[in-house]
């Protein structure tokens, strides 16, 4: 039998429900793994073992609930009342919020509890945390949800909250070989998330399976999502100029996945991303810079000496943007969100790279966010899931992108794609 910390969330909750596992035993297994591995991986930034065990024992005594007894981790840009929240910055070391973020409170309301806080890059931007890739410690885990992806990948916790404003969930999920679900914008209430670009900031979930992502995400809303095993999805490999930046092994992996999906019964076509929509990738960075500059106005005014050089440069990019230019960008984005729905007229999901390839060696850079920028701007739901290993033996994933608000269908499509990818991924 697997150690408890290696169970999926679905397996753990089923075992707790039928009495073959206690939340306390699951939590102890996670804490033991953290004690063993966190000194090397550096995923967790704050943890209180006694408090976690207290919550676990309370869960074992509590009445049935959708997520009863499940420990989860929280990216350190999301507020927690019982754990410090530093937002990845020295400015907020020791900061203790007065309340849980809405997503954390919702998870606790459904019976889950916080195991601890996990690392983020500085204010969820591009300056990396100290977290390492658990598959190979000298390689980046991606960013900015680095701690979330690494903790889940290394069996420290079954599920973690992350965030995405550009590619902060799909890239670390790909690099660490886990599932990263960025839902339709607003699916998780963002109250208690440190704002960066409020028009794009999205709370996400990282797990080890698509089924766990569905279980936890919809479980927060009191819904037990069931997936159709008979689904034969209509998939499209979505081509764009961005594919020029994908490494040959990433391109090959997605092409082989598409071929396997076709053999498994999916209808697979190839479509070209319209140029006017792809042009918004560059605009996304400018929109981000303008909004982030406003979101961090207090920190700029009083603590800018504690900003990294990289963050200072990104915020400087928003200085010359006029209010009217900003409003024009918002208008373009709103129109594009309507136009992009046409891509899904005859398609259930798009296949698209989440990153250039496998994780690079080195910890000073977390990889390019280019492959997530457009989809974050368009507010579309995306799931990154592992599909192959690269030349160095490290994970590579694909994004499966769904229509706005069609997250349930996306989950079913992603489950099909994950099954199609399993033979190559598990080699």
C-alpha positions, 0 to 999 in steps of 0.5 A: 500500500502506498504511503499516505502522503503519496495518495491522490486527494481522491484516494485520501478522501475516500479512505477517510470516508470509509474509515481506513485512513484518518486525517491525522495519519495523512497529515503526519505522513505529509509532515514527515515528508516535509521534514525529510525533503523541504530542507533541499526542495525549499517549497514550504516557507511557513509550517506549524506541525502542532496546528496542522495535527490539531486541525486533522484531529478535529476533522476526524471528529467532524461530520462528513463534508466534501473535503473533510480531513484534506490538508492543503498548501497555500501560495504565499501571496494568498492571505491566511490568518493562522500563518504569516503571509510575506508575499515573497518580499522582505517588506512583509516578513512576519506579516500576519493577515487578520483574515483568511482569503476567500478561497482558503475560508471556502476550503476550510468551510468544506472540511479541508485545512491549511497545512502551511504556506509555500513559496512564491516569487516576489509579489508573484512576479518574475524574480524567483523564490529559492524553491528547487525542482524536486526532480532535479534540485539544480533546475528551476521549478518554474514560477511564480507558483514554484512552492505550490508545484514543487510541494505537490510534485514531491508528495509533501501535500496532495493539493495546493493553491497557486495563482496565475497572472501570466503563466504562473501555474501552467509553467511550474506545473509543466516543469514539476510534472503535476496538474495545474488548473487555472480556471475561468477568471473569477471562478475562485473569489480573489478576496485576500489575494495580494493584487498584482494585475486585477484584470488578470489575477486568477487563483489556481489549483495544483494537484497530481491528477486531473481528477483531484483538480476537479474534486478540490476546485468544484468541492470548494463550491459544494459540488462533486464533479463527475466526468464522462468516461464516454467522452470523445473530445474534439481537440485542436492543436492551436498553432501560432508564431509562439511555437517558434519558441518551443523546443523540438522535443516539446513540439514532438511531444504535443504532436505525438499526444495528438496522434495518440488522442486520435487513436483513442477516439478523439477528433483532432484538427489543426487550427491557426490562432488569428493574428489579431488575437495573437497580437494581444500577447505584447499588449498583455505585458503592457497592461500588466505593467500599468496595473501592477504599478498601481497595485504596488503603489504603497510599496513603491512609495515607502519600500522600493529599496526592497524591490528586486531590480527585475521588479523595478524594471517591470514596474517602470514599464508602466510609467509612460502609459496614459490612462486612455491607453490603459482604457483602450487596452481594456477595451481591446481585451474585452472585444478579444474575449468575445471574438475568441469564443469562435475558436470553440465553435467546433472544438472542446479544447485546444492543445498548446505548449505551457513552456518552451520545454523541460525545466532549465538548469539554474535557479536565477530564472524561472523560464519564459511566461510567454505561452500563458500570457494570451490565455490569462488575458482572455480569461479562459480556463487552462489545465497543464498536465504532464505528457512526456519527459524531455532529453534530460528526463525532466517532465514536460506538459501540455496546456488544454485550453477551454472556452470561457465558463466551460470548466466542467467540459474542460475537466472531462477533456483534460482527463481524456488527454491525461489518459492518452498521455499516460504511456509516454509520461510513465515511461 
